[in-house]
Amino acid sequence: MDVKLYPNPGKDVVNLEVEDEAEHGFEYKEYSVSGILEDENSVEKNSTQFHLKQVMYIVKLKYKGEQYTINL
């Protein structure tokens, strides 16, 4: 599986993509650096966009039972 979060660093809008030919969909949670949950969602397709309000975030992605953490 390949996870792409771009542009990073980003401004205003950031794209999150999961590339896996066999599967579609994932769950994510977006946290501020202070640990406050800002957004969470289940995505049916392989990509979504974040609309940024702060300077830095931590994105936790759950896919096929595995969790990935990405600093943004």
PAGU-591565 format. One record per atom (N, C-alpha, C, O): residue number from 1; residue in one letter; atom name; x, z, y. Coordinates in Angstrom, 1 decimal, m for minus. Layout:
N
+-----+----+----+--------+--------+--------+
|   i | aa | at |     xx |     zz |     yy |
+-----+----+----+--------+--------+--------+
| NUM |  A | CA |      X |      Z |      Y |
...
+-----+----+----+--------+--------+--------+
END
This chain:
72
+-----+----+----+--------+--------+--------+
|   i | aa | at |     xx |     zz |     yy |
+-----+----+----+--------+--------+--------+
|   1 |  M |  N |    0.8 |    0.0 |   m1.2 |
|   1 |  M | CA |    0.0 |    0.0 |    0.0 |
|   1 |  M |  C |    0.9 |    0.0 |    1.2 |
|   1 |  M |  O |    1.9 |    0.6 |    1.3 |
|   2 |  D |  N |    0.5 |   m0.7 |    2.2 |
|   2 |  D | CA |    1.2 |   m0.8 |    3.5 |
|   2 |  D |  C |    0.3 |   m0.3 |    4.6 |
|   2 |  D |  O |   m0.8 |   m0.9 |    4.8 |
|   3 |  V |  N |    0.7 |    0.6 |    5.4 |
|   3 |  V | CA |   m0.1 |    1.2 |    6.5 |
|   3 |  V |  C |    0.6 |    0.8 |    7.8 |
|   3 |  V |  O |    1.8 |    1.0 |    8.0 |
|   4 |  K |  N |   m0.1 |    0.2 |    8.7 |
|   4 |  K | CA |    0.4 |   m0.3 |   10.0 |
|   4 |  K |  C |   m0.4 |    0.4 |   11.1 |
|   4 |  K |  O |   m1.6 |    0.4 |   11.1 |
|   5 |  L |  N |    0.3 |    1.0 |   12.1 |
|   5 |  L | CA |   m0.3 |    1.6 |   13.2 |
|   5 |  L |  C |    0.4 |    1.0 |   14.4 |
|   5 |  L |  O |    1.6 |    1.3 |   14.6 |
|   6 |  Y |  N |   m0.2 |    0.2 |   15.2 |
|   6 |  Y | CA |    0.5 |   m0.5 |   16.3 |
|   6 |  Y |  C |   m0.5 |   m0.8 |   17.5 |
|   6 |  Y |  O |   m1.7 |   m0.8 |   17.3 |
|   7 |  P |  N |    0.1 |   m1.0 |   18.7 |
|   7 |  P | CA |    1.5 |   m0.7 |   19.0 |
|   7 |  P |  C |    1.7 |    0.8 |   19.0 |
|   7 |  P |  O |    0.8 |    1.6 |   19.3 |
|   8 |  N |  N |    3.0 |    1.2 |   18.7 |
|   8 |  N | CA |    3.3 |    2.6 |   18.6 |
|   8 |  N |  C |    4.7 |    2.7 |   19.3 |
|   8 |  N |  O |    5.7 |    2.3 |   18.6 |
|   9 |  P |  N |    4.8 |    3.3 |   20.5 |
|   9 |  P | CA |    3.7 |    3.9 |   21.2 |
|   9 |  P |  C |    2.7 |    3.0 |   21.7 |
|   9 |  P |  O |    3.0 |    1.8 |   22.0 |
|  10 |  G |  N |    1.5 |    3.4 |   21.9 |
|  10 |  G | CA |    0.4 |    2.6 |   22.4 |
|  10 |  G |  C |   m0.2 |    3.1 |   23.7 |
|  10 |  G |  O |    0.1 |    4.2 |   24.1 |
|  11 |  K |  N |   m1.0 |    2.3 |   24.3 |
|  11 |  K | CA |   m1.6 |    2.7 |   25.5 |
|  11 |  K |  C |   m3.1 |    2.1 |   25.4 |
|  11 |  K |  O |   m3.3 |    0.9 |   25.2 |
|  12 |  D |  N |   m4.0 |    3.0 |   25.6 |
|  12 |  D | CA |   m5.4 |    2.7 |   25.7 |
|  12 |  D |  C |   m6.0 |    2.4 |   24.3 |
|  12 |  D |  O |   m6.9 |    3.1 |   23.8 |
|  13 |  V |  N |   m5.6 |    1.3 |   23.6 |
|  13 |  V | CA |   m6.1 |    1.0 |   22.3 |
|  13 |  V |  C |   m5.0 |    0.8 |   21.3 |
|  13 |  V |  O |   m4.0 |    0.1 |   21.6 |
|  14 |  V |  N |   m5.1 |    1.4 |   20.1 |
|  14 |  V | CA |   m4.2 |    1.2 |   19.0 |
|  14 |  V |  C |   m4.9 |    0.8 |   17.7 |
|  14 |  V |  O |   m6.0 |    1.2 |   17.5 |
|  15 |  N |  N |   m4.3 |   m0.1 |   17.0 |
|  15 |  N | CA |   m4.8 |   m0.6 |   15.7 |
|  15 |  N |  C |   m4.3 |    0.1 |   14.5 |
|  15 |  N |  O |   m3.1 |    0.4 |   14.5 |
|  16 |  L |  N |   m5.1 |    0.4 |   13.5 |
|  16 |  L | CA |   m4.7 |    1.0 |   12.3 |
|  16 |  L |  C |   m5.2 |    0.1 |   11.2 |
|  16 |  L |  O |   m6.4 |   m0.2 |   11.0 |
|  17 |  E |  N |   m4.2 |   m0.4 |   10.3 |
|  17 |  E | CA |   m4.5 |   m1.3 |    9.3 |
|  17 |  E |  C |   m4.0 |   m0.8 |    7.9 |
|  17 |  E |  O |   m2.9 |   m0.3 |    7.9 |
|  18 |  V |  N |   m4.7 |   m1.0 |    6.9 |
|  18 |  V | CA |   m4.3 |   m0.7 |    5.5 |
|  18 |  V |  C |   m4.3 |   m2.0 |    4.8 |
|  18 |  V |  O |   m5.3 |   m2.6 |    4.6 |
|  19 |  E |  N |   m3.2 |   m2.4 |    4.2 |
|  19 |  E | CA |   m3.1 |   m3.6 |    3.5 |
|  19 |  E |  C |   m3.0 |   m3.3 |    2.0 |
|  19 |  E |  O |   m1.9 |   m2.8 |    1.5 |
|  20 |  D |  N |   m4.0 |   m3.7 |    1.3 |
|  20 |  D | CA |   m4.0 |   m3.6 |   m0.2 |
|  20 |  D |  C |   m5.0 |   m4.6 |   m0.7 |
|  20 |  D |  O |   m6.2 |   m4.5 |   m0.4 |
|  21 |  E |  N |   m4.6 |   m5.6 |   m1.4 |
|  21 |  E | CA |   m5.5 |   m6.7 |   m1.8 |
|  21 |  E |  C |   m6.6 |   m6.2 |   m2.8 |
|  21 |  E |  O |   m7.6 |   m6.8 |   m2.8 |
|  22 |  A |  N |   m6.3 |   m5.1 |   m3.5 |
|  22 |  A | CA |   m7.3 |   m4.7 |   m4.5 |
|  22 |  A |  C |   m8.4 |   m3.8 |   m3.9 |
|  22 |  A |  O |   m9.5 |   m3.8 |   m4.5 |
|  23 |  E |  N |   m8.2 |   m3.1 |   m2.9 |
|  23 |  E | CA |   m9.1 |   m2.1 |   m2.4 |
|  23 |  E |  C |   m9.4 |   m2.3 |   m0.9 |
|  23 |  E |  O |   m8.6 |   m2.9 |   m0.1 |
|  24 |  H |  N |  m10.6 |   m1.8 |   m0.5 |
|  24 |  H | CA |  m11.0 |   m1.9 |    0.9 |
|  24 |  H |  C |  m11.5 |   m0.5 |    1.3 |
|  24 |  H |  O |  m12.1 |    0.2 |    0.5 |
|  25 |  G |  N |  m11.3 |   m0.1 |    2.5 |
|  25 |  G | CA |  m11.8 |    1.1 |    3.0 |
|  25 |  G |  C |  m10.9 |    2.3 |    3.0 |
|  25 |  G |  O |  m10.0 |    2.4 |    2.1 |
|  26 |  F |  N |  m11.0 |    3.2 |    3.9 |
|  26 |  F | CA |  m10.2 |    4.4 |    4.0 |
|  26 |  F |  C |  m10.9 |    5.4 |    4.9 |
|  26 |  F |  O |  m11.8 |    5.1 |    5.6 |
|  27 |  E |  N |  m10.3 |    6.7 |    4.9 |
|  27 |  E | CA |  m10.8 |    7.7 |    5.8 |
|  27 |  E |  C |   m9.6 |    8.1 |    6.7 |
|  27 |  E |  O |   m8.5 |    8.1 |    6.2 |
|  28 |  Y |  N |   m9.9 |    8.5 |    7.9 |
|  28 |  Y | CA |   m8.9 |    9.0 |    8.8 |
|  28 |  Y |  C |   m9.4 |   10.2 |    9.6 |
|  28 |  Y |  O |  m10.6 |   10.3 |    9.9 |
|  29 |  K |  N |   m8.4 |   11.0 |   10.1 |
|  29 |  K | CA |   m8.6 |   12.0 |   11.0 |
|  29 |  K |  C |   m7.6 |   11.9 |   12.1 |
|  29 |  K |  O |   m6.4 |   11.7 |   11.8 |
|  30 |  E |  N |   m8.0 |   12.0 |   13.3 |
|  30 |  E | CA |   m7.1 |   11.9 |   14.5 |
|  30 |  E |  C |   m7.0 |   13.2 |   15.2 |
|  30 |  E |  O |   m8.0 |   13.8 |   15.6 |
|  31 |  Y |  N |   m5.8 |   13.8 |   15.3 |
|  31 |  Y | CA |   m5.6 |   15.1 |   15.9 |
|  31 |  Y |  C |   m4.8 |   15.0 |   17.1 |
|  31 |  Y |  O |   m3.9 |   14.1 |   17.2 |
|  32 |  S |  N |   m5.0 |   15.9 |   18.1 |
|  32 |  S | CA |   m4.1 |   16.0 |   19.2 |
|  32 |  S |  C |   m2.9 |   16.8 |   18.8 |
|  32 |  S |  O |   m2.9 |   17.4 |   17.7 |
|  33 |  V |  N |   m1.8 |   16.7 |   19.5 |
|  33 |  V | CA |   m0.6 |   17.5 |   19.1 |
|  33 |  V |  C |   m0.8 |   19.0 |   19.1 |
|  33 |  V |  O |   m0.1 |   19.7 |   18.4 |
|  34 |  S |  N |   m1.8 |   19.5 |   19.7 |
|  34 |  S | CA |   m2.2 |   20.9 |   19.7 |
|  34 |  S |  C |   m3.0 |   21.2 |   18.5 |
|  34 |  S |  O |   m3.4 |   22.4 |   18.3 |
|  35 |  G |  N |   m3.3 |   20.3 |   17.6 |
|  35 |  G | CA |   m4.0 |   20.5 |   16.4 |
|  35 |  G |  C |   m5.5 |   20.4 |   16.5 |
|  35 |  G |  O |   m6.2 |   20.7 |   15.5 |
|  36 |  I |  N |   m6.1 |   19.9 |   17.6 |
|  36 |  I | CA |   m7.5 |   19.8 |   17.7 |
|  36 |  I |  C |   m8.0 |   18.5 |   17.1 |
|  36 |  I |  O |   m7.4 |   17.4 |   17.5 |
|  37 |  L |  N |   m9.0 |   18.5 |   16.3 |
|  37 |  L | CA |   m9.5 |   17.3 |   15.7 |
|  37 |  L |  C |  m10.3 |   16.5 |   16.7 |
|  37 |  L |  O |  m11.2 |   17.0 |   17.3 |
|  38 |  E |  N |   m9.8 |   15.3 |   17.1 |
|  38 |  E | CA |  m10.4 |   14.5 |   18.1 |
|  38 |  E |  C |  m11.4 |   13.5 |   17.5 |
|  38 |  E |  O |  m12.4 |   13.2 |   18.2 |
|  39 |  D |  N |  m11.1 |   13.0 |   16.3 |
|  39 |  D | CA |  m12.0 |   12.0 |   15.7 |
|  39 |  D |  C |  m11.8 |   11.9 |   14.2 |
|  39 |  D |  O |  m10.7 |   12.2 |   13.8 |
|  40 |  E |  N |  m12.8 |   11.6 |   13.5 |
|  40 |  E | CA |  m12.7 |   11.4 |   12.0 |
|  40 |  E |  C |  m13.7 |   10.4 |   11.6 |
|  40 |  E |  O |  m14.8 |   10.3 |   12.2 |
|  41 |  N |  N |  m13.4 |    9.5 |   10.6 |
|  41 |  N | CA |  m14.3 |    8.5 |   10.3 |
|  41 |  N |  C |  m13.9 |    7.9 |    8.9 |
|  41 |  N |  O |  m12.8 |    8.0 |    8.5 |
|  42 |  S |  N |  m14.9 |    7.3 |    8.2 |
|  42 |  S | CA |  m14.7 |    6.5 |    7.1 |
|  42 |  S |  C |  m14.8 |    5.0 |    7.5 |
|  42 |  S |  O |  m15.8 |    4.7 |    8.2 |
|  43 |  V |  N |  m13.9 |    4.2 |    7.1 |
|  43 |  V | CA |  m13.9 |    2.8 |    7.5 |
|  43 |  V |  C |  m14.1 |    2.0 |    6.2 |
|  43 |  V |  O |  m13.4 |    2.1 |    5.2 |
|  44 |  E |  N |  m15.1 |    1.1 |    6.3 |
|  44 |  E | CA |  m15.4 |    0.3 |    5.1 |
|  44 |  E |  C |  m14.5 |   m0.9 |    4.9 |
|  44 |  E |  O |  m14.4 |   m1.4 |    3.8 |
|  45 |  K |  N |  m13.8 |   m1.3 |    6.0 |
|  45 |  K | CA |  m12.9 |   m2.5 |    5.8 |
|  45 |  K |  C |  m11.5 |   m2.0 |    5.9 |
|  45 |  K |  O |  m11.3 |   m0.8 |    5.6 |
|  46 |  N |  N |  m10.6 |   m2.9 |    6.2 |
|  46 |  N | CA |   m9.1 |   m2.5 |    6.1 |
|  46 |  N |  C |   m8.5 |   m2.2 |    7.5 |
|  46 |  N |  O |   m7.3 |   m2.1 |    7.6 |
|  47 |  S |  N |   m9.3 |   m2.2 |    8.5 |
|  47 |  S | CA |   m8.7 |   m1.9 |    9.8 |
|  47 |  S |  C |   m9.7 |   m1.3 |   10.8 |
|  47 |  S |  O |  m11.0 |   m1.3 |   10.6 |
|  48 |  T |  N |   m9.2 |   m0.6 |   11.8 |
|  48 |  T | CA |  m10.0 |    0.0 |   12.8 |
|  48 |  T |  C |   m9.2 |    0.2 |   14.1 |
|  48 |  T |  O |   m8.0 |   m0.1 |   14.1 |
|  49 |  Q |  N |   m9.8 |    0.6 |   15.2 |
|  49 |  Q | CA |   m9.0 |    0.8 |   16.4 |
|  49 |  Q |  C |   m9.3 |    2.2 |   17.0 |
|  49 |  Q |  O |  m10.4 |    2.7 |   16.8 |
|  50 |  F |  N |   m8.3 |    2.8 |   17.6 |
|  50 |  F | CA |   m8.4 |    4.0 |   18.3 |
|  50 |  F |  C |   m8.4 |    3.7 |   19.8 |
|  50 |  F |  O |   m7.7 |    2.9 |   20.3 |
|  51 |  H |  N |   m9.2 |    4.4 |   20.5 |
|  51 |  H | CA |   m9.2 |    4.4 |   22.0 |
|  51 |  H |  C |   m8.6 |    5.7 |   22.5 |
|  51 |  H |  O |   m9.3 |    6.7 |   22.4 |
|  52 |  L |  N |   m7.4 |    5.6 |   23.0 |
|  52 |  L | CA |   m6.6 |    6.8 |   23.3 |
|  52 |  L |  C |   m7.1 |    7.4 |   24.6 |
|  52 |  L |  O |   m7.4 |    6.8 |   25.6 |
|  53 |  K |  N |   m7.0 |    8.8 |   24.6 |
|  53 |  K | CA |   m7.3 |    9.6 |   25.8 |
|  53 |  K |  C |   m6.2 |   10.4 |   26.2 |
|  53 |  K |  O |   m6.1 |   10.8 |   27.4 |
|  54 |  Q |  N |   m5.2 |   10.7 |   25.3 |
|  54 |  Q | CA |   m4.1 |   11.6 |   25.6 |
|  54 |  Q |  C |   m2.8 |   10.8 |   25.4 |
|  54 |  Q |  O |   m2.8 |    9.6 |   25.2 |
|  55 |  V |  N |   m1.7 |   11.5 |   25.5 |
|  55 |  V | CA |   m0.4 |   10.9 |   25.4 |
|  55 |  V |  C |    0.1 |   10.8 |   23.9 |
|  55 |  V |  O |    0.7 |    9.8 |   23.5 |
|  56 |  M |  N |   m0.2 |   11.8 |   23.1 |
|  56 |  M | CA |    0.3 |   11.8 |   21.7 |
|  56 |  M |  C |   m0.8 |   12.3 |   20.7 |
|  56 |  M |  O |   m1.6 |   13.2 |   21.0 |
|  57 |  Y |  N |   m0.8 |   11.7 |   19.5 |
|  57 |  Y | CA |   m1.8 |   12.1 |   18.5 |
|  57 |  Y |  C |   m1.0 |   12.1 |   17.1 |
|  57 |  Y |  O |    0.1 |   11.7 |   17.0 |
|  58 |  I |  N |   m1.7 |   12.8 |   16.2 |
|  58 |  I | CA |   m1.3 |   12.8 |   14.8 |
|  58 |  I |  C |   m2.5 |   12.2 |   14.0 |
|  58 |  I |  O |   m3.6 |   12.7 |   14.1 |
|  59 |  V |  N |   m2.2 |   11.2 |   13.3 |
|  59 |  V | CA |   m3.2 |   10.5 |   12.5 |
|  59 |  V |  C |   m3.0 |   10.8 |   11.0 |
|  59 |  V |  O |   m1.9 |   10.6 |   10.5 |
|  60 |  K |  N |   m4.1 |   11.3 |   10.3 |
|  60 |  K | CA |   m4.0 |   11.6 |    8.9 |
|  60 |  K |  C |   m4.9 |   10.6 |    8.2 |
|  60 |  K |  O |   m6.1 |   10.6 |    8.5 |
|  61 |  L |  N |   m4.4 |    9.9 |    7.3 |
|  61 |  L | CA |   m5.1 |    8.8 |    6.6 |
|  61 |  L |  C |   m5.2 |    9.2 |    5.1 |
|  61 |  L |  O |   m4.2 |    9.6 |    4.5 |
|  62 |  K |  N |   m6.4 |    9.1 |    4.6 |
|  62 |  K | CA |   m6.7 |    9.4 |    3.2 |
|  62 |  K |  C |   m7.1 |    8.1 |    2.5 |
|  62 |  K |  O |   m8.1 |    7.5 |    2.9 |
|  63 |  Y |  N |   m6.3 |    7.7 |    1.5 |
|  63 |  Y | CA |   m6.6 |    6.4 |    0.8 |
|  63 |  Y |  C |   m6.3 |    6.6 |   m0.6 |
|  63 |  Y |  O |   m5.1 |    6.9 |   m1.0 |
|  64 |  K |  N |   m7.2 |    6.3 |   m1.5 |
|  64 |  K | CA |   m7.0 |    6.4 |   m2.9 |
|  64 |  K |  C |   m6.5 |    7.8 |   m3.4 |
|  64 |  K |  O |   m5.7 |    7.9 |   m4.3 |
|  65 |  G |  N |   m7.1 |    8.8 |   m2.7 |
|  65 |  G | CA |   m6.7 |   10.2 |   m3.1 |
|  65 |  G |  C |   m5.4 |   10.7 |   m2.5 |
|  65 |  G |  O |   m5.0 |   11.8 |   m2.7 |
|  66 |  E |  N |   m4.6 |    9.8 |   m1.8 |
|  66 |  E | CA |   m3.3 |   10.2 |   m1.2 |
|  66 |  E |  C |   m3.5 |   10.3 |    0.3 |
|  66 |  E |  O |   m4.3 |    9.7 |    0.9 |
|  67 |  Q |  N |   m2.7 |   11.2 |    0.9 |
|  67 |  Q | CA |   m2.8 |   11.5 |    2.3 |
|  67 |  Q |  C |   m1.5 |   11.1 |    3.0 |
|  67 |  Q |  O |   m0.4 |   11.3 |    2.5 |
|  68 |  Y |  N |   m1.6 |   10.4 |    4.1 |
|  68 |  Y | CA |   m0.5 |    9.9 |    4.9 |
|  68 |  Y |  C |   m0.6 |   10.5 |    6.3 |
|  68 |  Y |  O |   m1.7 |   10.5 |    6.8 |
|  69 |  T |  N |    0.5 |   10.9 |    6.9 |
|  69 |  T | CA |    0.5 |   11.4 |    8.2 |
|  69 |  T |  C |    1.4 |   10.5 |    9.1 |
|  69 |  T |  O |    2.5 |   10.2 |    8.7 |
|  70 |  I |  N |    0.8 |   10.1 |   10.3 |
|  70 |  I | CA |    1.6 |    9.2 |   11.2 |
|  70 |  I |  C |    1.5 |    9.8 |   12.6 |
|  70 |  I |  O |    0.4 |   10.1 |   13.0 |
|  71 |  N |  N |    2.7 |    9.9 |   13.2 |
|  71 |  N | CA |    2.7 |   10.4 |   14.6 |
|  71 |  N |  C |    2.5 |    9.2 |   15.5 |
|  71 |  N |  O |    3.1 |    8.1 |   15.3 |
|  72 |  L |  N |    1.7 |    9.3 |   16.5 |
|  72 |  L | CA |    1.4 |    8.2 |   17.4 |
|  72 |  L |  C |    1.6 |    8.7 |   18.8 |
|  72 |  L |  O |    1.4 |    8.0 |   19.8 |
+-----+----+----+--------+--------+--------+
END
